[in-house]
Amino acid sequence: MSPPQKELKGILVALITPFTPDKKQIDFKALDEHINRLIDAGVHGLVPGGSTGEFTVLSGEERKALLEACVKSAAGRVPVVAGIGDLSIERAVEFAVHAAQAGAAATMVVPPFYDALSLDELHGLLSEIHQSSGLPIVYYNIPSASGMKLTPEELSSLTKSGVQYMKDTSGNAPDLTELLFHRHNEITTFNGWDTLTFYGLAGGAKGSVWGATNIIPELSMELWDAVAVQNDIRRGRELWSKIWPVCHLLEQGNYAAAVKTGMELRGWSTGGVRKPFALLQGEKREKLAKALKDAGVKAV
């Protein structure tokens, strides 16, 4: 059963899914090593089964096994938020029920990403997921993938249907500002757009669902401590000047492939990405390696 609910906050890692070299299976040993690496660095939570985790190329059984392995590896040290978005409401509900049974702290729901829903249809989907699992929902606001561009008012209205948090991957800084400054009592918004991380934390976001943390957990936690804990904006700017070039490069193509490339550059095995995508090569890989080195991160 799910553990007692705790408030989500801080740096939640949009977790990769490591594969065996032939990419036919999840590499659970590498996953456990990576999770422990992240927790040792001080991260506040894990979010498997999202875009960074390549959920669209995982089978249903793989998605369930991935979540179970993450909960086991976390061992209660940090909360695990289960990505359960799917094209089918029946499968999304199935994944939500499984998430509660597996011990997830919350679900993260991206709406069906082929035909955009109406707002009423989205409320119906979220309500059914919430009622079936009993877990709070993190709404995954990613208009570029879902086709749903909601206003801050409409996003806040989702709390009526079980949504407590939101991962904002819209890249819309003005809307993020309204959510953080004028609707924070309605919905808790986490920044989910890498190159807006500093802006979001400085604006008072309670955290960030951040894929780059897979590569730079130490710098991620230093930024959180400087900006969110110590209120040291000057130190935050110094750190962000190192981190931003890395985040900027990650957003230039397939995000999961770029993140896994960064991890490989640090000497951390990922098994690569499943087809049709591929790890970065040539100039793109060289630029990412340079950005990491310029940030003081040892890259192979």
C-alpha positions as CSV (number, residue, x, y, z in Angstrom):
1,M,0.0,0.0,0.0
2,S,1.1,3.6,-0.4
3,P,3.0,5.2,2.4
4,P,1.5,8.2,4.4
5,Q,1.4,11.2,2.2
6,K,4.1,13.8,2.6
7,E,4.4,17.1,1.0
8,L,6.4,17.0,-2.2
9,K,9.1,19.7,-2.5
10,G,12.7,20.3,-3.6
11,I,14.6,18.7,-6.5
12,L,12.6,15.7,-7.9
13,V,14.6,13.9,-10.5
14,A,12.8,13.2,-13.8
15,L,14.5,9.8,-13.9
16,I,16.0,8.0,-16.8
17,T,15.3,4.3,-17.6
18,P,18.6,2.5,-18.0
19,F,18.6,-0.4,-20.4
20,T,20.8,-3.5,-21.0
21,P,23.3,-3.1,-23.9
22,D,20.9,-4.7,-26.3
23,K,18.1,-2.4,-25.1
24,K,15.7,-5.3,-24.8
25,Q,15.4,-5.1,-21.0
26,I,15.6,-2.5,-18.2
27,D,18.9,-2.7,-16.4
28,F,17.7,-2.9,-12.8
29,K,21.3,-3.0,-11.4
30,A,22.2,0.2,-13.1
31,L,18.9,1.8,-12.0
32,D,19.6,0.9,-8.4
33,E,23.2,2.3,-8.6
34,H,21.9,5.5,-10.2
35,I,19.1,6.0,-7.6
36,N,21.6,5.6,-4.8
37,R,23.9,8.0,-6.5
38,L,21.1,10.6,-6.7
39,I,19.9,10.1,-3.1
40,D,23.5,10.3,-1.8
41,A,23.8,13.6,-3.6
42,G,20.7,14.8,-1.6
43,V,17.8,14.8,-4.1
44,H,14.4,15.1,-2.6
45,G,12.4,12.7,-4.8
46,L,12.3,10.5,-7.9
47,V,9.9,10.7,-10.9
48,P,10.2,7.6,-13.1
49,G,8.0,6.9,-16.1
50,G,8.0,10.3,-17.6
51,S,9.4,11.8,-20.8
52,T,13.0,11.5,-19.6
53,G,12.2,7.9,-18.7
54,E,11.1,7.1,-22.3
55,F,7.7,5.9,-21.1
56,T,6.4,5.8,-24.6
57,V,8.7,3.0,-25.6
58,L,8.1,0.9,-22.5
59,S,5.6,-1.9,-22.3
60,G,3.0,-1.9,-19.6
61,E,4.8,-4.6,-17.7
62,E,8.1,-2.7,-18.0
63,R,6.4,0.4,-16.6
64,K,5.1,-1.4,-13.6
65,A,8.4,-3.2,-13.0
66,L,10.3,0.1,-13.3
67,L,8.1,1.7,-10.6
68,E,8.4,-1.2,-8.3
69,A,12.2,-1.2,-8.6
70,C,12.4,2.5,-7.9
71,V,10.3,2.2,-4.8
72,K,12.5,-0.7,-3.6
73,S,15.7,1.2,-4.3
74,A,14.4,4.4,-2.7
75,A,13.5,2.4,0.4
76,G,11.5,5.1,1.9
77,R,14.3,7.6,1.9
78,V,12.6,9.9,-0.7
79,P,9.1,9.8,-2.3
80,V,8.6,8.3,-5.7
81,V,6.1,9.9,-8.0
82,A,4.8,7.5,-10.7
83,G,4.4,8.6,-14.2
84,I,1.2,7.0,-15.4
85,G,0.2,9.0,-18.5
86,D,-1.2,6.9,-21.4
87,L,-3.3,7.2,-24.5
88,S,-5.9,5.0,-22.9
89,I,-7.8,6.0,-19.8
90,E,-8.2,2.3,-18.9
91,R,-4.4,1.8,-18.9
92,A,-3.8,5.1,-17.0
93,V,-6.2,4.0,-14.3
94,E,-4.6,0.6,-14.2
95,F,-1.2,2.2,-13.8
96,A,-2.6,4.5,-11.1
97,V,-4.0,1.6,-9.0
98,H,-0.7,-0.2,-9.4
99,A,1.2,2.9,-8.3
100,A,-0.8,3.0,-5.1
101,Q,-0.2,-0.7,-4.5
102,A,3.5,-0.3,-5.2
103,G,4.0,2.5,-2.7
104,A,4.2,5.6,-4.8
105,A,3.6,8.9,-3.1
106,A,1.7,10.4,-6.0
107,T,1.0,9.9,-9.7
108,M,2.1,12.2,-12.5
109,V,-0.4,12.4,-15.3
110,V,0.1,13.7,-18.8
111,P,-3.1,13.8,-20.7
112,P,-3.5,11.7,-23.9
113,F,-1.0,13.1,-26.3
114,Y,-2.6,12.5,-29.8
115,D,-6.0,14.1,-29.7
116,A,-6.2,17.0,-27.2
117,L,-9.0,16.8,-24.6
118,S,-11.4,19.5,-23.7
119,L,-11.1,20.9,-20.2
120,D,-14.2,19.0,-19.1
121,E,-12.8,15.8,-20.5
122,L,-9.5,16.4,-18.7
123,H,-11.4,16.8,-15.4
124,G,-13.2,13.6,-16.0
125,L,-9.9,11.7,-16.7
126,L,-8.2,13.1,-13.6
127,S,-11.1,12.5,-11.3
128,E,-11.3,8.8,-12.4
129,I,-7.5,8.4,-11.9
130,H,-7.6,10.0,-8.5
131,Q,-10.7,8.1,-7.3
132,S,-9.2,4.8,-8.4
133,S,-5.8,5.2,-6.7
134,G,-6.5,7.6,-3.8
135,L,-3.1,9.3,-4.6
136,P,-2.6,13.0,-5.1
137,I,-1.9,13.9,-8.8
138,V,1.0,15.9,-10.2
139,Y,-0.4,17.3,-13.5
140,Y,2.2,17.2,-16.2
141,N,1.6,20.5,-18.1
142,I,3.4,20.0,-21.4
143,P,1.4,21.6,-24.2
144,S,4.0,20.8,-26.9
145,A,3.2,17.1,-26.4
146,S,-0.4,17.0,-25.2
147,G,-1.8,19.8,-27.4
148,M,-3.5,21.2,-24.3
149,K,-2.7,24.8,-23.6
150,L,-4.5,25.8,-20.4
151,T,-4.5,29.2,-18.7
152,P,-3.3,29.6,-15.1
153,E,-6.9,29.8,-14.0
154,E,-7.8,26.6,-15.9
155,L,-4.7,24.8,-14.5
156,S,-5.7,25.9,-10.9
157,S,-9.2,24.5,-11.5
158,L,-7.7,21.0,-11.8
159,T,-7.4,20.8,-8.0
160,K,-11.1,20.0,-8.1
161,S,-10.2,16.7,-9.7
162,G,-7.5,15.4,-7.4
163,V,-4.6,17.5,-8.7
164,Q,-2.4,18.9,-5.9
165,Y,0.8,19.6,-7.8
166,M,1.8,20.6,-11.3
167,K,5.0,20.0,-13.3
168,D,5.1,23.0,-15.6
169,T,6.9,22.1,-18.8
170,S,5.3,24.8,-20.9
171,G,8.3,27.1,-21.0
172,N,5.9,30.0,-20.5
173,A,7.6,32.2,-17.9
174,P,4.7,34.7,-17.6
175,D,2.2,32.0,-16.8
176,L,4.7,30.4,-14.4
177,T,5.0,33.7,-12.7
178,E,1.2,34.0,-12.2
179,L,1.0,30.4,-10.9
180,L,3.9,31.1,-8.4
181,F,2.8,34.5,-7.2
182,H,-0.9,34.6,-7.5
183,R,-2.2,31.0,-7.5
184,H,0.3,29.3,-5.1
185,N,-2.6,28.8,-2.6
186,E,-4.6,26.9,-5.2
187,I,-2.0,24.6,-6.8
188,T,1.7,23.9,-6.0
189,T,3.7,24.4,-9.2
190,F,7.1,22.8,-9.8
191,N,9.2,24.1,-12.6
192,G,9.7,21.4,-15.3
193,W,11.4,23.4,-18.0
194,D,15.2,23.1,-17.6
195,T,16.3,26.5,-18.8
196,L,13.8,28.2,-16.4
197,T,15.0,26.3,-13.3
198,F,16.8,29.3,-11.7
199,Y,13.9,31.6,-12.6
200,G,11.4,29.2,-11.1
201,L,13.3,28.6,-7.8
202,A,14.0,32.4,-7.5
203,G,10.3,33.0,-8.0
204,G,9.4,30.8,-5.1
205,A,8.7,27.4,-6.7
206,K,8.7,24.7,-4.0
207,G,10.8,22.6,-6.3
208,S,11.7,21.4,-9.7
209,V,11.1,18.2,-11.6
210,W,14.5,18.2,-13.3
211,G,16.0,15.8,-15.8
212,A,19.4,17.4,-15.9
213,T,19.9,16.3,-12.3
214,N,20.5,12.8,-13.7
215,I,23.8,14.3,-15.0
216,I,24.6,17.0,-12.5
217,P,23.1,16.0,-9.1
218,E,25.8,17.8,-7.2
219,L,25.3,21.1,-9.0
220,S,21.5,20.7,-8.9
221,M,21.6,20.4,-5.1
222,E,24.0,23.3,-4.7
223,L,21.6,25.5,-6.7
224,W,18.7,24.4,-4.6
225,D,20.5,25.1,-1.4
226,A,21.8,28.5,-2.5
227,V,18.5,29.8,-3.9
228,A,15.7,28.0,-2.1
229,V,17.4,27.5,1.3
230,Q,20.0,30.2,1.8
231,N,18.3,32.9,-0.3
232,D,21.7,33.6,-1.7
233,I,20.8,34.9,-5.2
234,R,24.4,35.9,-5.9
235,R,25.7,32.4,-5.3
236,G,22.7,31.1,-7.3
237,R,23.6,33.2,-10.3
238,E,27.2,31.9,-10.2
239,L,26.0,28.3,-10.2
240,W,23.4,29.0,-12.8
241,S,26.0,30.4,-15.1
242,K,27.6,27.0,-15.1
243,I,24.4,25.0,-15.3
244,W,22.5,26.9,-17.9
245,P,24.7,25.9,-20.9
246,V,24.2,22.3,-20.0
247,C,20.4,22.7,-19.8
248,H,20.3,24.7,-23.0
249,L,22.0,21.9,-24.9
250,L,19.7,19.3,-23.5
251,E,16.7,21.1,-25.0
252,Q,18.0,21.1,-28.5
253,G,16.7,17.7,-29.6
254,N,15.4,14.5,-28.0
255,Y,15.7,15.2,-24.4
256,A,16.1,11.6,-23.0
257,A,18.9,11.0,-25.5
258,A,20.7,14.1,-24.5
259,V,20.4,13.4,-20.8
260,K,21.7,9.8,-21.3
261,T,24.6,11.2,-23.4
262,G,25.5,13.4,-20.5
263,M,25.5,10.5,-18.1
264,E,27.6,8.5,-20.5
265,L,30.1,11.4,-20.6
266,R,30.3,11.1,-16.8
267,G,31.1,7.4,-17.1
268,W,27.7,6.2,-16.0
269,S,26.2,3.4,-18.1
270,T,22.7,3.9,-19.4
271,G,22.4,1.4,-22.2
272,G,21.5,4.2,-24.6
273,V,18.0,5.0,-25.8
274,R,15.5,2.8,-27.7
275,K,14.9,3.4,-31.4
276,P,14.1,5.5,-33.3
277,F,16.3,7.8,-31.1
278,A,20.0,7.6,-30.5
279,L,22.6,9.1,-28.2
280,L,24.2,12.3,-29.3
281,Q,27.3,12.0,-31.6
282,G,29.7,14.3,-33.3
283,E,29.5,18.1,-32.7
284,K,26.5,17.8,-30.4
285,R,28.3,15.4,-28.1
286,E,31.4,17.5,-28.1
287,K,29.5,20.6,-27.1
288,L,27.8,18.8,-24.2
289,A,31.1,17.5,-23.0
290,K,32.6,21.0,-23.1
291,A,29.7,22.5,-21.3
292,L,30.1,19.9,-18.5
293,K,33.8,20.5,-18.3
294,D,33.3,24.3,-18.2
295,A,30.8,23.6,-15.3
296,G,33.6,21.8,-13.4
297,V,32.1,18.4,-14.0
298,K,34.6,15.7,-15.0
299,A,33.6,14.2,-18.3
300,V,35.3,11.3,-20.1
